[in-house]
Amino acid sequence: MKHEFSIARPEGVKELFPGQFQIFSWLDHVVTAPGLITLVTTRKADGRPNACLHAWGMLVGGQEGYSSVLAVSRRGHTYANMVREGQWCVCIPPWRLRQECFATIQCNREDNDEITDAGLTVEEAVVVRAPRIAECPICLECQGAWDHELAAGDGNHIFVGKVIHAAFEASVLVSDLATKLERLELMCSVPCALNPLNGQWSPGMGFAKFSLWEGL
Ligand SMILES: Cc1cc2nc3c(=O)[nH]c(=O)nc-3n(C[C@H](O)[C@H](O)[C@H](O)COP(=O)(O)O)c2cc1C
C-alpha cells in the first residue's frame, strides 16, 4: 500500500530549526536520497581559495561534454564566486578526510583561505583559476556553461559547468571496481529522516561511506 501526498507540507510536520523548510523541502527528508559529497572550490574576489562542502550535485553528460550540475545556495561565497569567475573545481574527497571537509564550513569567512584553514592543501589547477585540493583523488576543472534560479524565490541556484580538465590520483586509476571504490572512499550525505505520518524526525542526518558493492 502506498500513501499519497500532495506537495503541501502535512499538518503535523514541524521544522527542526527555524527556517529549515526555506532551505530544505520537507520532501527531501522523506525521500532521503543520498548525495555524493564533494568539495566545490572557487576563488574569492581577492583570489583566496574557497571551498564548499557540497551534496546537491551530479556529474552527467556524453559526447558533447561531461558536466557538473550543482545546486548552490545564493547566500554563500561559492555562489558569488561562481557568478563572478564562471569557473570552479569539483574535488571528490575520501571518507578519511570527513572532518577536514566539515571544517571548511567552520572556516567559512570572507577573507581567508578556507582550504588551508580546514587542514587541506591547495593545489593549482591546470586550466581554471579555481584551486584544487591536493588530498582529493579526483579533481574536475569546470568552465561554467549556464546557470538559472532553481525556482522563483528559492535560495538555490543551478550551475552547469563543462569539465574541461580532469586529474586523477594514480592509485584510483584501476579497472577493478571493488578496488577502485575501496580506494576512493566515496562519501554520501543522507538527509535526516522524517515520518510524514506522525511528524517524527530521526536524531540526525547520515553521513555514510559508500562501500557496499556487489557485482552484477
Ligand atoms: C552535508 C552537507 C551538504 C551540503 N551541501 C550543499 C550544497 O549542495 N550546496 C550548497 O550551496 N551548500 C551545501 N552545504 C552548505 C555549505 O557547505 C556551507 O553553507 C558552506 O559554508 C558554504 O561555503 P561558502 O560560503 O564558502 O560557499 C552543505 C552542507 C553540508 C553539511
The ligand as a Gaussian input file, in Angstrom:
#p B3LYP/6-31G(d) Opt

LIG

0 1
 C       26.264000      17.541000       4.243000
 C       26.226000      18.938000       3.683000
 C       25.899000      19.135000       2.355000
 C       25.856000      20.421000       1.809000
 N       25.502000      20.589000       0.503000
 C       25.438000      21.822000      -0.025000
 C       25.062000      22.008000      -1.391000
 O       24.795000      21.053000      -2.119000
 N       25.009000      23.277000      -1.865000
 C       25.325000      24.364000      -1.081000
 O       25.269000      25.516000      -1.578000
 N       25.671000      24.216000       0.211000
 C       25.739000      22.977000       0.752000
 N       26.078000      22.815000       2.065000
 C       26.334000      24.015000       2.878000
 C       27.728000      24.582000       2.648000
 O       28.720000      23.590000       2.788000
 C       28.007000      25.696000       3.654000
 O       26.976000      26.635000       3.653000
 C       29.333000      26.361000       3.357000
 O       29.749000      27.078000       4.490000
 C       29.243000      27.309000       2.161000
 O       30.542000      27.809000       1.916000
 P       30.779000      29.122000       1.034000
 O       30.085000      30.269000       1.743000
 O       32.263000      29.253000       1.049000
 O       30.184000      28.871000      -0.294000
 C       26.144000      21.537000       2.626000
 C       26.498000      21.347000       3.956000
 C       26.536000      20.068000       4.489000
 C       26.899000      19.875000       5.939000

